[in-house]
């Protein structure tokens, strides 16, 4: 189970990244990087969190995933357009190239030749098998174990080939093995609690971690054995600060050259810094408001549609998020192959919302609040307490819904209680929180009726709204059994359509990931899918 974890300048754009100032360079046809850039140099990156491990398989913190791209490579990786490309693997496995069996139960990966770990050892198919074994052995600690548990076996007919056999069709197989661990260092990973390997890992990525000075810095040097070629930069230092305001101060005074994951509340300060490019990227984290549709107040579809129509997302993003967010039209990321742009029609229509509420029997009382059969239309929106931005968004939603005649109160709950009890036990009228999406959608756990948390399924599902649709169930089941992308695209299109028609949840916005880099840094291309360090090997300095 995965851990629970702008008015836009072009608010209606489907483009993933808005780059306020950017550079360009001529691409080298062989490597794909800017051939005009000189080699050498060092950059300093500011980070505000210092975790206990740098092993990206056992920590899902954004900073660990960022550093993971410096240290490790995987079989495949997604580029900044959401496209899968080969990394250590020779190609992306498909039915057409023989890498995926027609029944979807067997995946074959062939490694590129002459791959090396940073210590000079050969990378072989045994490392793929070891990574799977590690994920299963440490399943209670591994952040991204879903999918690995669906694997029956990993066999290695030769040192360059791994054959993965699944227990059931798993259309999201490309997400697996995004990082590969070295089997020859297995002794250092025998007891994960000792952190022998995780504190100073040996990987196959573009940079080698030479030192970790606790509370101060991570020191990286270019890996001359990196399979795409030696990185352009000689070194990267990650400077560790105690909080994000200090990190922002460091880029202001020039102590660091690049900063990721800047808060929306720091955006105005960042825009005032000279000599810095600001990148505002649509992340994969989408905020949504969920109804408990077993609550009598929300059983009427007209009521749910009316509330959705009464929400002004432009104002919400502008007033509470400093324009650092993007519309969420459906539950599918706009850069996903499964996204249907024809459904991007979100807009406020207060007049239509009022008509729907009137049709449902709700009429305005003397104070403007809707009343039906003596009951005022009011409910509580429950939100976790650790997110000031979300609480601000909730207050703006309450203000907007008051114009419809809806009295929505904000109820804050401790985050552990929210995710541990409120959601799985569905002890709410409505909730506001976020999910992390992907270009490879997997919303079975969110929308299938069997995934409504109940004692019978040990409260493991995430269909917290309680959405029950025989058609949606059938569509989700067919998607899991079919690997044809056009077939799956059409099924996802219909699910998105039904989501907007039946409104069990209201998609609101995708959070923006804000980064800043000095203008001397070239080829920094933010990536919401694989992290902003996905192409660090081709970063250079002018």
KARA-V308768 format. One record per run of one state. SS is the DSSP state (H for helix, E for strand, - for the rest). FROM is the first residue (numbers start at 0). LEN is the number of residues. If there is no record, write none. Layout:
ss=SS from=FROM len=LEN
ss=SS from=FROM len=LEN
This chain:
ss=- from=0 len=16
ss=E from=16 len=3
ss=- from=19 len=7
ss=E from=26 len=1
ss=- from=27 len=6
ss=E from=33 len=1
ss=- from=34 len=7
ss=E from=41 len=6
ss=- from=47 len=14
ss=H from=61 len=10
ss=- from=71 len=4
ss=E from=75 len=3
ss=- from=78 len=5
ss=E from=83 len=3
ss=- from=86 len=2
ss=E from=88 len=1
ss=- from=89 len=10
ss=E from=99 len=1
ss=- from=100 len=5
ss=E from=105 len=6
ss=- from=111 len=4
ss=E from=115 len=1
ss=- from=116 len=5
ss=E from=121 len=1
ss=- from=122 len=2
ss=H from=124 len=13
ss=- from=137 len=10
ss=H from=147 len=3
ss=E from=150 len=8
ss=- from=158 len=2
ss=E from=160 len=6
ss=- from=166 len=6
ss=H from=172 len=3
ss=- from=175 len=7
ss=H from=182 len=7
ss=- from=189 len=2
ss=H from=191 len=3
ss=- from=194 len=12
ss=E from=206 len=7
ss=- from=213 len=3
ss=E from=216 len=6
ss=- from=222 len=12
ss=E from=234 len=6
ss=- from=240 len=3
ss=H from=243 len=9
ss=- from=252 len=5
ss=E from=257 len=5
ss=- from=262 len=1
ss=H from=263 len=8
ss=- from=271 len=4
ss=E from=275 len=16
ss=- from=291 len=4
ss=H from=295 len=3
ss=- from=298 len=2
ss=H from=300 len=9
ss=- from=309 len=3
ss=H from=312 len=8
ss=- from=320 len=4
ss=E from=324 len=3
ss=- from=327 len=13
ss=H from=340 len=3
ss=- from=343 len=6
ss=H from=349 len=10
ss=- from=359 len=3
ss=E from=362 len=2
ss=- from=364 len=5
ss=E from=369 len=3
ss=- from=372 len=2
ss=E from=374 len=2
ss=- from=376 len=1
ss=E from=377 len=7
ss=- from=384 len=3
ss=H from=387 len=15
ss=- from=402 len=4
ss=E from=406 len=7
ss=- from=413 len=1
ss=H from=414 len=8
ss=- from=422 len=7
ss=E from=429 len=7
ss=- from=436 len=7
ss=H from=443 len=4
ss=- from=447 len=1
ss=H from=448 len=3
ss=- from=451 len=3
ss=H from=454 len=3
ss=- from=457 len=12
ss=H from=469 len=11
ss=- from=480 len=4
ss=H from=484 len=18
ss=- from=502 len=2
ss=E from=504 len=14
ss=- from=518 len=2
ss=E from=520 len=2
ss=- from=522 len=13
ss=H from=535 len=3
ss=- from=538 len=1
ss=E from=539 len=2
ss=- from=541 len=1
